[in-house]
């Protein structure tokens, strides 16, 4: 019996398509319900039979590892793509933002990977190493261009991811970065040095001895400094006359007895 040469490639393509459907459905289910989701639920969401899921992933552990590996590989690919961006600093912080915003839905998976139950296995460790190398290259490029502090290392960034994800998970998926997360990321940036010298102050604007400059009691205009005699009380002769008329008007009217 002969087998059509076109049959086997078609079967492989169908298998790849089913595997992609299963992984996509598992990603959504895990984000919504955590690692307690059953393989039957994943099969239902993927639109395939339970047997199809078991053929690709004999145990739920196999499925969880595949989902996590796919996510980490996508992050590694994204970091690598950012290496060609014209602004390495903006690219680095864009990747940080993406990781922090998209990870809260995968928190249970991250916790599982960091547990002591034999995780991560070789497959996932390989994906993690690829991501760390890509992240390190992007960090180095951003530092070379002066956008990120030179004392920051990859492990610092990973620790920051952990803390920021814990903060961000209290917000909705479509919310922007939490203000506290923005502050933390801002601490990675290279800031200009603090000003160590106070600006020179024009004493002509502050008056002698840094006192408030005297003003005319009639119009409020600033009085000029007198080089001789007593300080001027009014800015002009017109204001002096107005003040004189006001004083006369304020005196009580009297008649002789």
Steps between C-alpha positions, in 0.01 A plus 500: 500500500639837407447824688443824318806719562271795557316333788779504759583873458128575527483301824802684638345835411175396667691391811687832516174688466339297781801554724484875442125499579561306821778731616293812428198357684720390792653847525157662527367239742805522725481879507134485604492199733859427597681168495196310632341503152447148363620359170135435410427871539797585281379253235152655506638850454733389221218323316682167490448166667655410834698227324662760275615695805643186661688405183681834501527536878473170692484681838391841617859567604606457137233748393595755768864481402416544132282804572769661712773418250295657221450819702868530597612435142265773379654742751848400383399559139350838590818604682708393199279699264542810718878478452457649154296800622653843443444599865637223726384677817140523383521140378624376838223674694241386247603139565487557877150642469385208286634241745342671801160555339466152349640289784232538774268265311781242505579540870406142592722367226789717618451377857503141378820551304670650806388218732713209620295232325762415242439811288621634275592206281759519224255623236389796708850575625610533138225755429591689818866515400406634156287773657773596749757531221268715287405715800866543591588609147216753497600630844863540390392690189280735705787559744743565215269774374473653850132417555543257791723524805834322446486315833184303410541130413257246357422346839398846624256531211356155568452587869327822396270298272399285798416798719325698228287202395385462861391865497344490155289189565265709718397696190284398205667351194420807287626750760824692440802451723436566867658827622726304736623290207579815302706629793693173524578493128599865514766405756675303224541807282816706478415839647697821451724595798346707774566874492772574754523877451218738575412744222629853545232741620487857373503709817348790309179299481502397864594830659790566734571215735252269318209693654170550320537813280299802629185598307293813463204497748278670238553309175704202621786575262855420602692792645838597367793505736605844614873565497471801732269610780204304631353208303219597265147434632319540166591408147403838353375848581150401382481217757632737768214743424241221505623390841480859627138533379405171663642614835305826483177320411543268795523785757172584688332830393512760786364856545614775731304565821 
